[in-house]
């Protein structure tokens, strides 16, 4: 997925959500009702529209796939040596590079 554009990633996520929903033999209306989202929002997510992160979380929760985020975005691990090095030091903000954009 690294080489895909942002829009292509959104479309692929939408396809995967739809595939999971269909494998579970559930309708978009059922997912909308159970998640508290509108039918239009569920359709938009499956179509690859740029939906809110909270929408994605609700969809993954209803589909029973929220736990998959741990594999996708694991919690950063700090080594014991790093903890000793950091002892007594306050964390500083990362420096902003000139080519960084929000």
KOLLUM-243857 format. One record per residue (C-alpha): residue number from 1; x, y, z; residue in three letters; chain. Coordinates in steps of 0.05 Angstrom, whole numbers, always signed. Example, Ala and Ser with C-alpha at 12.3 -4.5 7.8 and 13.67 -1.06 7.14 Angstrom:
KOLLUM-243857
{pos=1	u=+246	v=-90	w=+156	code=ALA	unit=A}
{pos=2	u=+273	v=-21	w=+143	code=SER	unit=A}
END
This chain:
KOLLUM-243857
{pos=1	u=+0	v=+0	w=+0	code=UNK	unit=A}
{pos=2	u=+60	v=+45	w=+8	code=UNK	unit=A}
{pos=3	u=+60	v=+63	w=-66	code=UNK	unit=A}
{pos=4	u=-14	v=+79	w=-69	code=UNK	unit=A}
{pos=5	u=-41	v=+150	w=-67	code=UNK	unit=A}
{pos=6	u=-83	v=+172	w=-7	code=UNK	unit=A}
{pos=7	u=-146	v=+165	w=-49	code=UNK	unit=A}
{pos=8	u=-127	v=+95	w=-72	code=UNK	unit=A}
{pos=9	u=-115	v=+75	w=+1	code=UNK	unit=A}
{pos=10	u=-184	v=+101	w=+20	code=UNK	unit=A}
{pos=11	u=-216	v=+62	w=-37	code=UNK	unit=A}
{pos=12	u=-179	v=-2	w=-16	code=UNK	unit=A}
{pos=13	u=-201	v=+8	w=+57	code=UNK	unit=A}
{pos=14	u=-273	v=+16	w=+33	code=UNK	unit=A}
{pos=15	u=-268	v=-47	w=-9	code=UNK	unit=A}
{pos=16	u=-242	v=-86	w=+51	code=UNK	unit=A}
{pos=17	u=-297	v=-60	w=+97	code=UNK	unit=A}
{pos=18	u=-349	v=-80	w=+46	code=UNK	unit=A}
{pos=19	u=-319	v=-149	w=+36	code=UNK	unit=A}
{pos=20	u=-319	v=-161	w=+111	code=UNK	unit=A}
{pos=21	u=-391	v=-138	w=+117	code=UNK	unit=A}
{pos=22	u=-412	v=-184	w=+60	code=UNK	unit=A}
{pos=23	u=-374	v=-243	w=+89	code=UNK	unit=A}
{pos=24	u=-415	v=-231	w=+153	code=UNK	unit=A}
{pos=25	u=-478	v=-230	w=+110	code=UNK	unit=A}
{pos=26	u=-498	v=-162	w=+137	code=UNK	unit=A}
{pos=27	u=-530	v=-103	w=+101	code=UNK	unit=A}
{pos=28	u=-506	v=-32	w=+100	code=UNK	unit=A}
{pos=29	u=-570	v=-13	w=+137	code=UNK	unit=A}
{pos=30	u=-555	v=-64	w=+192	code=UNK	unit=A}
{pos=31	u=-484	v=-37	w=+200	code=UNK	unit=A}
{pos=32	u=-510	v=+35	w=+201	code=UNK	unit=A}
{pos=33	u=-561	v=+20	w=+254	code=UNK	unit=A}
{pos=34	u=-513	v=-19	w=+299	code=UNK	unit=A}
{pos=35	u=-457	v=+32	w=+293	code=UNK	unit=A}
{pos=36	u=-501	v=+94	w=+301	code=UNK	unit=A}
{pos=37	u=-479	v=+120	w=+233	code=UNK	unit=A}
{pos=38	u=-524	v=+141	w=+177	code=UNK	unit=A}
{pos=39	u=-534	v=+94	w=+117	code=UNK	unit=A}
{pos=40	u=-503	v=+149	w=+74	code=UNK	unit=A}
{pos=41	u=-440	v=+149	w=+117	code=UNK	unit=A}
{pos=42	u=-432	v=+74	w=+113	code=UNK	unit=A}
{pos=43	u=-441	v=+77	w=+37	code=UNK	unit=A}
{pos=44	u=-390	v=+133	w=+33	code=UNK	unit=A}
{pos=45	u=-338	v=+94	w=+73	code=UNK	unit=A}
{pos=46	u=-347	v=+33	w=+29	code=UNK	unit=A}
{pos=47	u=-341	v=+76	w=-33	code=UNK	unit=A}
{pos=48	u=-273	v=+102	w=-10	code=UNK	unit=A}
{pos=49	u=-296	v=+172	w=+10	code=UNK	unit=A}
{pos=50	u=-253	v=+209	w=+60	code=UNK	unit=A}
{pos=51	u=-292	v=+194	w=+124	code=UNK	unit=A}
{pos=52	u=-275	v=+213	w=+195	code=UNK	unit=A}
{pos=53	u=-229	v=+170	w=+235	code=UNK	unit=A}
{pos=54	u=-285	v=+161	w=+286	code=UNK	unit=A}
{pos=55	u=-328	v=+132	w=+230	code=UNK	unit=A}
{pos=56	u=-275	v=+81	w=+213	code=UNK	unit=A}
{pos=57	u=-269	v=+62	w=+286	code=UNK	unit=A}
{pos=58	u=-344	v=+52	w=+292	code=UNK	unit=A}
{pos=59	u=-346	v=+9	w=+230	code=UNK	unit=A}
{pos=60	u=-288	v=-34	w=+252	code=UNK	unit=A}
{pos=61	u=-319	v=-42	w=+321	code=UNK	unit=A}
{pos=62	u=-386	v=-65	w=+292	code=UNK	unit=A}
{pos=63	u=-351	v=-112	w=+244	code=UNK	unit=A}
{pos=64	u=-310	v=-142	w=+301	code=UNK	unit=A}
{pos=65	u=-244	v=-119	w=+270	code=UNK	unit=A}
{pos=66	u=-222	v=-63	w=+318	code=UNK	unit=A}
{pos=67	u=-171	v=-110	w=+349	code=UNK	unit=A}
{pos=68	u=-136	v=-113	w=+282	code=UNK	unit=A}
{pos=69	u=-109	v=-43	w=+294	code=UNK	unit=A}
{pos=70	u=-57	v=-72	w=+342	code=UNK	unit=A}
{pos=71	u=-25	v=-109	w=+284	code=UNK	unit=A}
{pos=72	u=-33	v=-50	w=+237	code=UNK	unit=A}
{pos=73	u=-7	v=+3	w=+285	code=UNK	unit=A}
{pos=74	u=+29	v=-31	w=+344	code=UNK	unit=A}
{pos=75	u=+44	v=+7	w=+407	code=UNK	unit=A}
{pos=76	u=+116	v=+34	w=+405	code=UNK	unit=A}
{pos=77	u=+162	v=-6	w=+450	code=UNK	unit=A}
{pos=78	u=+216	v=+28	w=+490	code=UNK	unit=A}
{pos=79	u=+277	v=-14	w=+508	code=UNK	unit=A}
{pos=80	u=+301	v=-17	w=+580	code=UNK	unit=A}
{pos=81	u=+366	v=+17	w=+558	code=UNK	unit=A}
{pos=82	u=+327	v=+74	w=+528	code=UNK	unit=A}
{pos=83	u=+288	v=+82	w=+593	code=UNK	unit=A}
{pos=84	u=+353	v=+89	w=+631	code=UNK	unit=A}
{pos=85	u=+379	v=+140	w=+581	code=UNK	unit=A}
{pos=86	u=+315	v=+181	w=+587	code=UNK	unit=A}
{pos=87	u=+314	v=+179	w=+663	code=UNK	unit=A}
{pos=88	u=+314	v=+250	w=+689	code=UNK	unit=A}
{pos=89	u=+304	v=+280	w=+620	code=UNK	unit=A}
{pos=90	u=+239	v=+311	w=+597	code=UNK	unit=A}
{pos=91	u=+214	v=+293	w=+529	code=UNK	unit=A}
{pos=92	u=+222	v=+350	w=+480	code=UNK	unit=A}
{pos=93	u=+181	v=+363	w=+418	code=UNK	unit=A}
{pos=94	u=+206	v=+336	w=+353	code=UNK	unit=A}
{pos=95	u=+238	v=+390	w=+312	code=UNK	unit=A}
{pos=96	u=+200	v=+412	w=+252	code=UNK	unit=A}
{pos=97	u=+235	v=+406	w=+186	code=UNK	unit=A}
{pos=98	u=+227	v=+459	w=+133	code=UNK	unit=A}
{pos=99	u=+195	v=+410	w=+85	code=UNK	unit=A}
{pos=100	u=+143	v=+386	w=+136	code=UNK	unit=A}
{pos=101	u=+71	v=+406	w=+122	code=UNK	unit=A}
{pos=102	u=+8	v=+393	w=+164	code=UNK	unit=A}
END
